[in-house]
Amino acid sequence: MSTPPSRDAPATLLLIAGLDPSGGAGLFADARVAWEFGLRSAGAATVLTEQDSRGLRRGEPADAEFLGDQLRAVLADTEVAAVKVGALGSEAIAREVSAALELTAAPVVWDPVAQATSGAGALYAGDPAAALAGLAPHLSLVTPNLREAEALAGVSLPAEAEIAAIERAAETLAGRAGAALVTGGHASADTARDILASGGAIRHFDGVRIEGGTDVHGTGCALATAIAGGLARGAALEDAIGGAKAFVAARIRSPVRAGRGRPSVV
Ligand code: PLP
């Protein structure tokens, strides 16, 4: 990691995500993560936001048709090694993204974020199930947190949900998206457990719960982008997830303090 992308034969990670002008999440942060995985990035903004390190105040979805044209132009011109899809803004954008992904067979990781951890503005205002239905044929993995998994699977997953309930939700989502990593489960007071359902099997990824970790901006974005980065470099899904979790955990331990509010992962 951290070797700059090759200049002769650069591998490109396509980023389809929101724009956080403060740089802690969304496209700017994703591009930094990509670089750390030796990948250059290309991509387009789905939703423009007004936010700072204290929170998200407003989200304005991009023009859907224009976004579709932007993605088709890039995909017709550049072979991409993997795709990270983040916030989708609107159902019209979700449809355009699904249509544009017809142009690539590269692995696609979707972080189905609809709401920021902090602040009131929306990153996706449509029906989560509609976005999932359109993207599903293209996905290698969807990475919801508990709240997002509830919305996508149509189940109730309270913060202290039983592991078995999270496993069932992950299996439901894997049935649609191929594989699902539900993040943010609690195995115990000091163990954070992410649950992967893939190929009819369940796997747990346990990590040490980091003091103040949930207060770091951009963790969901960074995790999905790092997984896509691993896949772009040829890793198998479980290895890409393991590598991404180690990367994000290390960054949460020493986050970037650029603004006056929450620190960010990169
Ligand atoms: N803003 C944008 C544009 C994002 O894409 C995301 C995460 O996906 C966020 C904000 C959310 O950041 P946080 O980690 O603070 O929930």
Residues whose N, C-alpha, C, O or C-beta is under 5 A from the ligand:
A	BS01	PLP	G18 L19 D20 A25 G26 T49 G86 A87 V113 Q115 A116 T117 S118 V216 H217 G218 T219 G220 C221
